[in-house]
Amino acid sequence: MFTARRGRLAFVGAVAALAVAALAGCASGNPLGAASTDSAGGSSGAIVVGSQQYYSNEIIAEIYAQALEANGFTVERKFNIGQRDAYLPSLENGEVDLFPEYTGNLLQYYVPDTQARTSDDVYAALADALPKGLRVLDQAAATDQDSYVVTKEFADANKLTSIGDLASVTTPLTLGGNSELETRPYGPKGLKATYGVTIGFIAIEDSGGPLTQQALKDGTVQVVNIYSADPNIKANNLVTLEDPKGLFLASHVVPLAGDGVTDEAAAVVNKVQAALSASDLVALNSLSVNEQESADTIAKGWLAEKKLF
């Protein structure tokens, strides 16, 4: 498992590896499989890698970018674009070529009433749902999906283990999350339709971050939407409610690629995907949240740890 200590040690090796890559270009011994400089970026030159305005997504985007650069591709970064309503048009019109996504949430964006729930079914349905010019590369074992979380005190007081148990709570409930959650299929309407839970809503625009968690702790809201790979769920002794009816789709990390991503570039990214585990993602997120390391430092350390330079 990737750790903070090993990550910092690996960072030194990663810097050296980058220096060698810069001098040698695309060395044939590169375990990611080097591409020729002439083919890097396809006809458009640089591969534009984007990210959401979410620290974990930026880390993954930075890993893609550094892996591509280590293999001779020219990369341009357009990070912190925002949520799907903001960045998907940029992918569809070719302004962005590559973006870390999440299978279930992306499928539900394009097909709100999808019946797919398992990892394989969601991935297969997503490939068919994407607009022309976009494709998904390999999904990783790593997941970072929506979940509903309560404090342990609230769970104990109301005997909560699953989302459906919220229906038996006699006091008013309020859900906190990014503003788009209010209209998502798994938001308040989905809670009512799937589990019979009546709940209010407050927008908190930090993707389950400190503001969201503070609102939960001080009782402003009783339930919050936090991504499952957030290390602070465990650190703050919060309780993730089980979802036996599949309100949330299986959601694995998956690269969303446009026509500017060549087969050679896709092969590099897919090797990254094959190495990215669920425990890795929690550890990477912990380095960002708890140790305040930058995305580029975290990415360098992880790539070196996995020997992907």
Kinemage of the C-alpha trace (Angstrom):
@kinemage 1
@onewidth
@group {chain A} dominant
@subgroup {mainchain}
@vectorlist {calphas} color= white
{ca met a 1} P 0.000 0.000 0.000
{ca phe a 2} L 1.263 3.438 -0.874
{ca thr a 3} L 2.176 5.387 2.277
{ca ala a 4} L 3.067 9.008 2.978
{ca arg a 5} L 6.593 8.048 4.094
{ca arg a 6} L 7.293 5.877 1.082
{ca gly a 7} L 5.704 8.505 -1.167
{ca arg a 8} L 8.132 11.177 -0.004
{ca leu a 9} L 11.083 8.840 -0.499
{ca ala a 10} L 9.798 7.899 -3.923
{ca phe a 11} L 9.544 11.575 -4.834
{ca val a 12} L 13.338 11.882 -4.870
{ca gly a 13} L 13.582 8.956 -7.272
{ca ala a 14} L 10.822 10.382 -9.397
{ca val a 15} L 12.642 13.685 -9.847
{ca ala a 16} L 15.718 11.828 -11.004
{ca ala a 17} L 13.642 9.745 -13.385
{ca leu a 18} L 12.073 12.844 -14.854
{ca ala a 19} L 15.496 14.353 -15.446
{ca val a 20} L 16.618 11.218 -17.268
{ca ala a 21} L 13.419 11.213 -19.313
{ca ala a 22} L 13.946 14.842 -20.282
{ca leu a 23} L 17.477 14.115 -21.509
{ca ala a 24} L 16.842 10.768 -23.121
{ca gly a 25} L 13.392 11.333 -24.582
{ca cys a 26} L 11.496 8.066 -24.939
{ca ala a 27} L 13.780 5.357 -23.638
{ca ser a 28} L 12.892 1.883 -24.862
{ca gly a 29} L 13.181 0.466 -21.336
{ca asn a 30} L 10.359 2.626 -19.937
{ca pro a 31} L 7.883 0.239 -18.268
{ca leu a 32} L 4.944 2.324 -19.463
{ca gly a 33} L 5.899 1.729 -23.066
{ca ala a 34} L 7.388 4.804 -24.735
{ca ala a 35} L 5.805 6.550 -27.689
{ca ser a 36} L 7.790 8.373 -30.306
{ca thr a 37} L 8.006 12.137 -29.889
{ca asp a 38} L 6.653 12.571 -33.419
{ca ser a 39} L 3.395 10.836 -32.504
{ca ala a 40} L 2.954 12.473 -29.097
{ca gly a 41} L -0.290 14.356 -28.840
{ca gly a 42} L -1.503 13.297 -32.286
{ca ser a 43} L -2.294 15.924 -34.898
{ca ser a 44} L -3.126 18.608 -32.316
{ca gly a 45} L 0.283 18.548 -30.588
{ca ala a 46} L -0.277 18.736 -26.837
{ca ile a 47} L -2.700 16.457 -25.042
{ca val a 48} L -4.880 18.671 -22.867
{ca val a 49} L -5.555 17.033 -19.499
{ca gly a 50} L -8.328 18.490 -17.367
{ca ser a 51} L -9.607 18.000 -13.845
{ca gln a 52} L -12.594 18.792 -11.679
{ca gln a 53} L -12.435 21.356 -8.908
{ca tyr a 54} L -11.797 18.508 -6.474
{ca tyr a 55} L -8.431 17.664 -4.938
{ca ser a 56} L -8.623 13.898 -5.553
{ca asn a 57} L -9.551 14.362 -9.194
{ca glu a 58} L -6.655 16.788 -9.670
{ca ile a 59} L -4.227 14.218 -8.223
{ca ile a 60} L -5.379 11.595 -10.726
{ca ala a 61} L -5.195 14.103 -13.589
{ca glu a 62} L -1.657 15.004 -12.549
{ca ile a 63} L -0.695 11.316 -12.513
{ca tyr a 64} L -1.982 10.970 -16.091
{ca ala a 65} L -0.137 14.115 -17.149
{ca gln a 66} L 3.193 13.094 -15.633
{ca ala a 67} L 2.974 9.553 -17.004
{ca leu a 68} L 2.337 10.914 -20.490
{ca glu a 69} L 5.187 13.424 -20.216
{ca ala a 70} L 7.568 10.688 -19.043
{ca asn a 71} L 6.723 8.844 -22.247
{ca gly a 72} L 7.484 11.736 -24.597
{ca phe a 73} L 4.037 13.280 -24.952
{ca thr a 74} L 3.505 17.012 -24.703
{ca val a 75} L 0.849 17.825 -22.117
{ca glu a 76} L -1.134 20.940 -21.314
{ca arg a 77} L -2.972 21.096 -17.989
{ca lys a 78} L -6.406 22.670 -17.522
{ca phe a 79} L -7.227 21.809 -13.925
{ca asn a 80} L -10.007 22.861 -11.536
{ca ile a 81} L -12.514 23.440 -14.318
{ca gly a 82} L -15.524 22.733 -12.107
{ca gln a 83} L -18.251 20.103 -12.199
{ca arg a 84} L -19.650 18.126 -15.155
{ca asp a 85} L -21.892 20.877 -16.473
{ca ala a 86} L -18.768 22.983 -16.908
{ca tyr a 87} L -16.175 20.533 -18.210
{ca leu a 88} L -18.057 18.006 -20.347
{ca pro a 89} L -18.755 20.579 -23.091
{ca ser a 90} L -14.985 21.210 -23.232
{ca leu a 91} L -14.400 17.505 -23.843
{ca glu a 92} L -17.171 17.271 -26.407
{ca asn a 93} L -15.827 20.219 -28.424
{ca gly a 94} L -12.189 19.089 -28.218
{ca glu a 95} L -10.820 21.818 -25.953
{ca val a 96} L -9.877 19.112 -23.429
{ca asp a 97} L -8.623 15.665 -24.496
{ca leu a 98} L -8.385 13.618 -21.306
{ca phe a 99} L -10.208 13.783 -17.993
{ca pro a 100} L -10.402 11.510 -14.909
{ca glu a 101} L -14.010 10.458 -14.428
{ca tyr a 102} L -16.105 8.045 -12.374
{ca thr a 103} L -18.123 5.397 -14.182
{ca gly a 104} L -21.411 5.441 -12.289
{ca asn a 105} L -21.815 9.173 -11.936
{ca leu a 106} L -20.833 9.774 -15.546
{ca leu a 107} L -23.306 7.174 -16.807
{ca gln a 108} L -26.084 8.684 -14.711
{ca tyr a 109} L -25.276 12.122 -16.136
{ca tyr a 110} L -25.973 10.877 -19.673
{ca val a 111} L -28.631 8.269 -18.783
{ca pro a 112} L -30.410 9.410 -15.582
{ca asp a 113} L -32.762 6.430 -15.530
{ca thr a 114} L -30.128 3.757 -16.179
{ca gln a 115} L -30.781 0.394 -14.538
{ca ala a 116} L -27.094 -0.602 -14.517
{ca arg a 117} L -25.674 -0.977 -11.009
{ca thr a 118} L -22.705 -3.393 -10.944
{ca ser a 119} L -19.196 -2.383 -11.968
{ca asp a 120} L -19.182 -4.336 -15.230
{ca asp a 121} L -22.733 -3.390 -16.219
{ca val a 122} L -22.106 0.301 -15.557
{ca tyr a 123} L -18.860 0.275 -17.548
{ca ala a 124} L -20.514 -1.458 -20.518
{ca ala a 125} L -23.504 0.887 -20.472
{ca leu a 126} L -21.244 3.929 -20.233
{ca ala a 127} L -19.342 2.990 -23.377
{ca asp a 128} L -22.658 2.999 -25.282
{ca ala a 129} L -23.950 6.208 -23.692
{ca leu a 130} L -21.132 8.593 -24.564
{ca pro a 131} L -21.538 11.142 -27.364
{ca lys a 132} L -19.602 10.753 -30.596
{ca gly a 133} L -15.930 11.587 -30.246
{ca leu a 134} L -15.631 10.490 -26.604
{ca arg a 135} L -14.600 7.100 -25.234
{ca val a 136} L -13.642 5.630 -21.884
{ca leu a 137} L -10.314 3.893 -21.352
{ca asp a 138} L -9.867 1.070 -18.809
{ca gln a 139} L -11.564 1.439 -15.431
{ca ala a 140} L -9.349 1.164 -12.341
{ca ala a 141} L -9.987 -0.919 -9.249
{ca ala a 142} L -10.043 2.398 -7.383
{ca thr a 143} L -13.470 3.761 -6.569
{ca asp a 144} L -14.458 7.187 -5.327
{ca gln a 145} L -18.204 7.222 -5.392
{ca asp a 146} L -20.920 9.197 -3.717
{ca ser a 147} L -22.006 8.016 -0.284
{ca tyr a 148} L -24.276 9.285 2.446
{ca val a 149} L -22.560 9.858 5.759
{ca val a 150} L -23.724 10.726 9.296
{ca thr a 151} L -21.957 11.242 12.588
{ca lys a 152} L -21.509 8.189 14.794
{ca glu a 153} L -23.530 9.912 17.497
{ca phe a 154} L -26.467 10.429 15.136
{ca ala a 155} L -26.208 6.866 13.837
{ca asp a 156} L -26.156 5.424 17.356
{ca ala a 157} L -29.026 7.595 18.591
{ca asn a 158} L -31.258 6.620 15.664
{ca lys a 159} L -30.043 3.041 15.103
{ca leu a 160} L -28.842 3.823 11.581
{ca thr a 161} L -26.857 1.382 9.478
{ca ser a 162} L -28.383 1.849 6.014
{ca ile a 163} L -29.873 4.714 4.029
{ca gly a 164} L -33.348 3.234 4.417
{ca asp a 165} L -33.118 3.584 8.200
{ca leu a 166} L -33.349 7.358 7.754
{ca ala a 167} L -37.067 6.922 6.996
{ca ser a 168} L -37.686 6.030 10.651
{ca val a 169} L -36.011 9.166 12.047
{ca thr a 170} L -38.744 11.299 13.650
{ca thr a 171} L -36.929 14.672 13.601
{ca pro a 172} L -36.561 16.737 10.398
{ca leu a 173} L -33.613 15.769 8.196
{ca thr a 174} L -31.452 17.999 6.024
{ca leu a 175} L -28.963 16.793 3.421
{ca gly a 176} L -25.810 18.782 2.616
{ca gly a 177} L -23.776 18.623 -0.601
{ca asn a 178} L -22.761 20.441 -3.768
{ca ser a 179} L -25.659 22.331 -5.346
{ca glu a 180} L -26.020 19.891 -8.263
{ca leu a 181} L -26.823 17.111 -5.780
{ca glu a 182} L -30.298 18.591 -5.334
{ca thr a 183} L -31.253 17.571 -8.892
{ca arg a 184} L -29.201 14.375 -9.242
{ca pro a 185} L -31.096 11.033 -9.430
{ca tyr a 186} L -29.592 10.023 -6.073
{ca gly a 187} L -30.454 13.358 -4.387
{ca pro a 188} L -33.575 14.176 -2.324
{ca lys a 189} L -35.977 12.866 -4.982
{ca gly a 190} L -34.024 9.627 -5.297
{ca leu a 191} L -33.959 9.190 -1.537
{ca lys a 192} L -37.735 9.546 -1.456
{ca ala a 193} L -38.380 7.248 -4.425
{ca thr a 194} L -35.891 4.523 -3.471
{ca tyr a 195} L -36.002 4.523 0.323
{ca gly a 196} L -39.040 6.583 1.305
{ca val a 197} L -36.841 9.181 2.994
{ca thr a 198} L -38.155 12.757 3.145
{ca ile a 199} L -35.268 15.198 3.479
{ca gly a 200} L -34.482 18.883 2.985
{ca phe a 201} L -31.397 20.200 1.235
{ca ile a 202} L -28.658 22.794 1.821
{ca ala a 203} L -25.986 23.523 -0.787
{ca ile a 204} L -22.417 23.362 0.543
{ca glu a 205} L -19.955 23.896 -2.290
{ca asp a 206} L -16.792 22.080 -1.221
{ca ser a 207} L -17.333 18.519 -2.497
{ca gly a 208} L -17.634 16.957 0.941
{ca gly a 209} L -14.713 18.929 2.350
{ca pro a 210} L -14.203 20.785 5.645
{ca leu a 211} L -17.291 23.009 5.299
{ca thr a 212} L -19.524 20.008 4.644
{ca gln a 213} L -18.081 18.009 7.506
{ca gln a 214} L -18.320 20.955 9.905
{ca ala a 215} L -22.001 21.443 9.000
{ca leu a 216} L -22.522 17.768 9.844
{ca lys a 217} L -20.712 18.007 13.168
{ca asp a 218} L -22.526 21.153 14.323
{ca gly a 219} L -25.947 19.803 13.329
{ca thr a 220} L -26.725 22.250 10.520
{ca val a 221} L -27.306 19.129 8.424
{ca gln a 222} L -27.795 15.536 9.535
{ca val a 223} L -26.691 13.746 6.368
{ca val a 224} L -23.938 14.703 3.925
{ca asn a 225} L -22.704 13.530 0.549
{ca ile a 226} L -19.001 12.617 0.829
{ca tyr a 227} L -16.954 10.683 -1.702
{ca ser a 228} L -16.098 7.220 -0.436
{ca ala a 229} L -12.293 7.610 -0.767
{ca asp a 230} L -12.181 10.631 1.557
{ca pro a 231} L -9.741 9.680 4.360
{ca asn a 232} L -11.570 11.928 6.821
{ca ile a 233} L -14.572 9.598 6.957
{ca lys a 234} L -12.473 7.272 9.093
{ca ala a 235} L -10.365 9.981 10.718
{ca asn a 236} L -13.454 11.830 11.978
{ca asn a 237} L -15.263 8.647 13.072
{ca leu a 238} L -18.126 9.195 10.624
{ca val a 239} L -20.503 6.444 9.522
{ca thr a 240} L -21.151 5.631 5.863
{ca leu a 241} L -24.704 4.367 5.453
{ca glu a 242} L -25.116 1.142 3.497
{ca asp a 243} L -26.945 1.299 0.169
{ca pro a 244} L -28.607 -2.123 -0.322
{ca lys a 245} L -30.985 -0.905 -3.055
{ca gly a 246} L -28.257 0.608 -5.206
{ca leu a 247} L -29.225 4.278 -5.076
{ca phe a 248} L -25.602 5.000 -5.975
{ca leu a 249} L -24.126 3.239 -8.991
{ca ala a 250} L -20.749 1.497 -8.823
{ca ser a 251} L -18.315 4.254 -9.701
{ca his a 252} L -14.724 3.407 -10.618
{ca val a 253} L -12.028 5.826 -11.700
{ca val a 254} L -12.028 5.892 -15.501
{ca pro a 255} L -10.302 8.159 -18.037
{ca leu a 256} L -12.656 9.956 -20.424
{ca ala a 257} L -10.814 10.532 -23.687
{ca gly a 258} L -11.426 12.513 -26.842
{ca asp a 259} L -10.059 12.106 -30.349
{ca gly a 260} L -6.828 13.879 -29.335
{ca val a 261} L -5.768 10.834 -27.291
{ca thr a 262} L -3.971 8.401 -29.593
{ca asp a 263} L -3.805 4.656 -29.052
{ca glu a 264} L -0.199 5.108 -27.864
{ca ala a 265} L -1.242 7.695 -25.283
{ca ala a 266} L -4.182 5.551 -24.201
{ca ala a 267} L -1.842 2.623 -23.551
{ca val a 268} L 0.209 4.772 -21.154
{ca val a 269} L -2.872 5.882 -19.239
{ca asn a 270} L -4.260 2.343 -19.105
{ca lys a 271} L -1.088 1.133 -17.376
{ca val a 272} L -1.652 3.790 -14.751
{ca gln a 273} L -5.244 2.590 -14.402
{ca ala a 274} L -4.132 -1.004 -13.892
{ca ala a 275} L -1.947 0.063 -10.950
{ca leu a 276} L -4.443 2.346 -9.165
{ca ser a 277} L -6.118 0.492 -6.300
{ca ala a 278} L -8.815 1.611 -3.888
{ca ser a 279} L -6.340 1.728 -0.986
{ca asp a 280} L -3.907 3.729 -3.116
{ca leu a 281} L -6.525 6.387 -3.749
{ca val a 282} L -7.355 6.776 -0.055
{ca ala a 283} L -3.625 7.096 0.715
{ca leu a 284} L -3.127 9.663 -2.054
{ca asn a 285} L -6.089 11.655 -0.783
{ca ser a 286} L -4.707 11.526 2.750
{ca leu a 287} L -1.443 13.095 1.581
{ca ser a 288} L -3.452 15.979 0.157
{ca val a 289} L -5.999 16.434 2.951
{ca asn a 290} L -3.938 15.639 6.028
{ca glu a 291} L -0.378 16.458 4.978
{ca gln a 292} L -1.178 19.311 2.568
{ca glu a 293} L 1.110 17.969 -0.167
{ca ser a 294} L 0.598 19.315 -3.682
{ca ala a 295} L -0.929 17.242 -6.463
{ca asp a 296} L 2.273 17.226 -8.511
{ca thr a 297} L 4.373 16.009 -5.551
{ca ile a 298} L 1.849 13.292 -4.702
{ca ala a 299} L 1.696 12.150 -8.325
{ca lys a 300} L 5.494 11.954 -8.661
{ca gly a 301} L 5.801 9.899 -5.510
{ca trp a 302} L 3.070 7.438 -6.492
{ca leu a 303} L 4.375 6.917 -10.031
{ca ala a 304} L 7.868 6.250 -8.693
{ca glu a 305} L 6.499 3.923 -5.999
{ca lys a 306} L 4.681 1.909 -8.669
{ca lys a 307} L 7.776 1.989 -10.941
{ca leu a 308} L 5.760 3.553 -13.743
{ca phe a 309} L 8.523 5.925 -14.860
